[in-house]
């Protein structure tokens, strides 16, 4: 059964027209995420605190960098408009790998901590650009009927690497803390293989796409149309974000509550990594345990529960789904609070398990 399941990842199991792109992207999915995992907040946050001894404000900035980087998505989309997308993505990925590789050469001093914070911010901005532009590539190369399935396969591979790579690499730091220099250089080198593979991807209909984008009169087109970088709803063209919030009381209330939930989650995520670092600092193999608790557990449980959430969504109303999903996140935050009050690391581990379960539902949150 497992062998049959693994065969579904083979390019030969995919539609004929998607095989070349899928094979290249599959190679990238098996290598490039190693570099991404090295700058994840739950990973780099531990290194920042122990090796560079960054202060609370720099630590908070590092942990908030993924959210801050989202603001650069529009910049990347506009910068790449009318230009070959694969070339743009490859250049941005190379810029990100430069940032990751430079971490290996930083001095473990306050100045080094400041430079580390800057490199993490830059690398996360690059990652936001990659994510933004890759959506266009997937929309061009994969039909809607198979796009979700292929993306899910790649995301499963990415999740496995993001969960395992930090534990394997950071276990070396338990033997020698200065080994982070070798780790980050190695992660950069392996990820370069993924960048090279992605550079071989070809976009279907790219000539028409670039012709469309370079036309001065081109505007965003309806959702589902091929090629556009920006889409809109033709049935509600005059509506804006603020108009909808002003006119729809129930939706405004929903978004306000979602804002508070998201704020609580972001604040908790930062505090959890800070607490894990504190509680495992003097443990034997502290780096390894901090990676397992902070990174591996959430990734593993989110991957294991994705399908459970999908079945639940298929059998319930979306409003009920989101209420229950929010409650799971709230339980995780409550467990963190109790763990802090009592100083129980095992309860913090339990909170991470629940948090991972909640992340499994986040995959479907936009449906």
Number of C-alpha atoms within 10 A of each C-alpha: 6 6 7 8 9 9 12 13 17 13 17 12 10 17 12 9 12 18 17 16 21 23 19 20 20 24 17 22 24 18 23 26 22 26 27 21 22 24 26 19 25 27 23 21 25 24 23 22 19 16 17 20 17 24 13 11 9 19 23 18 18 27 28 18 21 20 14 15 18 18 12 17 19 13 12 21 18 12 12 18 18 16 16 14 22 21 15 20 25 20 16 21 23 18 16 23 24 16 22 23 22 16 22 19 13 16 14 16 13 13 13 19 24 16 16 27 24 16 21 25 22 19 26 25 24 26 22 22 25 23 15 20 20 15 11 20 20 19 19 20 21 21 13 12 8 13 15 12 12 18 15 13 14 19 15 15 18 23 19 17 21 23 23 20 20 27 20 14 22 26 20 18 21 16 11 10 15 14 16 19 16 16 22 22 20 17 23 26 17 16 24 20 16 23 24 16 21 24 18 15 18 16 19 18 12 17 10 12 22 17 12 17 19 13 10 7 7 11 14 15 16 15 12 12 10 15 21 22 20 14 15 14 13 11 8 8 9 8 10 10 7 9 10 12 16 11 10 11 11 10 13 15 12 12 13 13 12 14 12 11 16 14 12 14 17 14 15 17 20 19 16 22 24 20 19 21 23 16 16 17 17 10 12 10 16 20 27 21 21 27 26 22 24 27 25 26 22 25 26 20 19 24 23 15 16 19 15 14 23 14 10 15 19 11 10 10 10 16 10 12 19 18 10 14 19 18 14 19 23 18 15 23 23 14 20 26 17 14 19 16 9 10 14 13 17 11 17 25 21 17 25 26 21 23 25 26 27 26 23 25 27 17 16 16 14 8 7
